[in-house]
């Protein structure tokens, strides 16, 4: 909605032109629960006369039914659209509203104050230029005030309005206002804000919202709306280096080949030189094509199709840039991460990274530290829980094109996706690439895997034995190796207990340690496969994602999952090592099957059950299956 203007009736084209030329400010309201965020935005819309008559009628009716102001207008109801929000009197989802004044256009995000919905708040902050951080004048700075301040800083917001709300409930006490402002500035001194503008408010009564309030004669600063209309934010995306993530290769016929996408930052014109970040190939822009015709120039936010003067290889996910202003291109980088899911972040676990149109598999290779959002203290940790923030190193399967987030918010951010549920579990901001990403290169060898396997007359493979403790994995793997050895095959067994005496001696049994345990063993098994050896791996390996990670390390047909499907009741009856008894007594924590989950394979290549067959019989079944799969036959590839 827009403010009222005589131009609408007198000169509609002039009105539209004036609207088009106004600058746009995106801002976010945030703070603790019940600080008045929704009321503040509702009051802005009300006082600016930006509410339609039907909305006004509905607001008056809803205020009587579910309002919190004893029948008077409850401005928060303009934004609290979810039924759960109205029942609880809190904001859950992010509510966006557009409005305009004579001087500027605005998009405001009303974000949740409750800690449970911090991830929603981070979503709203990701595109904002200014943060309006509300503080209840009666309560002062709270945990969520600090949390939201840190996250807005983390997401690159440089300008803050410190809206000390509900001043009417403390009789407009200047001393209390000054104390809150001093405390906040002391807390925020290391957050990197360019400006902090404190304003005493009563959103419900309208004090210092649109006009200066007579109740605060001691305050000489701007009103909230006046500040939002005039605040100068950093240069927008148009001033940044040109970046076009290619979303689609447009090839409707043999005579046309264009590269389509939304310009993330910068300006481009026909004749400008262009480079493909991944390949380094260069050309010049021939045309800028849109549905409405060709353009003389295009800038950030526009969806366009570029045609080039030369035929060069460009695919979806490539990033186009100017040759002299290329983004970084690396497969390892440091990033800030906000974790947004109930399942913990586990370093070493495979995830999917989506950065613009670029998608690849990735791992958090090292969680360097977590950040205490209350004190900004760095805390050691092995995992991130819901709404926690950390600094981590990330390794991707392929190099990505990016800019440090502080340099370009549009090309330095990404989301983290769970490989199985496809849920977005985290959001990240790139700090910088890692030197090791450019220093470490793959060294090609003349003797390769095929040569080594051919010399041994076999096909190298991983036989991955998984199952609960006591299922019989190590016993059966030992018997299988004996049978293969007798057949003249070259083998080696990586056993869970044995590996923990050396390679994985430093790891415990938390979920994070189990993930790292499997990651190391998977990489080791890959080396044995490269050596041409049939490698037997006997590990509980309770998580599907880690077993899939190990499978992905080798080529198709080289990973054979062997599920020792023995019920936990049978395993517990055996209890050869006495571990189940100790786990039941609480003497062992994080024990698989008791207080730590086991995710059984759904499509294992081989499944045996030692509750109804002996270990010897199970070993014979497995060897017979290997014969069927062709693993045991001589391999004569082209070398």
Secondary structure, DSSP 4 states (H G I P E B T S, - for coil): -----THHHH-HHHHHHHHHHSEEEEEEEEESTTSSHHHHHHHHHHHTT---HHHHHHHHHHHHHH-SSTTS--GGGGT--SHHHHHHTS--S-EEEEEE-SSEEEEEEE---SGGGHHHHHHHHTT-SEEEEEEETTT-S-HHHHHHHHHHHHTT--EEEEEEE-GGGGTT-HHHHHHHHHHHHHHGGGS--SEEEEEE-BTTTTBTTSS--GGGTT--S--HHHHHHH--PPP-GGGSPPEEE--EEEEEETTEEEEEEEEEESEEETT-EEEETTT--EEEEEEEE-TT---SEEETT-EEEEEESS-----TT-EEE-TTSPPEEEEEEEEEEEE-SSSPEETTSEEEEEETTEEEEEEEEEEEEEE-TTT--EE--SEE-TT-EEEEEEEEEEEEEE--TTT-TTTSEEEEE-TTT--EEEEEEEEEE-HHHHH------SS-HHHHHHHHTS--EEEEEE--TTSSHHHHHHHHHHHHHHTT--EEEEEHHHHTTTTTTT--SSHHHHHHHHHHHHHHHHHHHHTT-EEEEE-----HHHHHHHHHTS-TTSEEEEEE---HHHHHHH-TTSHHHHHHTTSSSS-BTTTB-----SS-SEEE-TTSS-HHHHHHHHHHHHHHHTSSS------
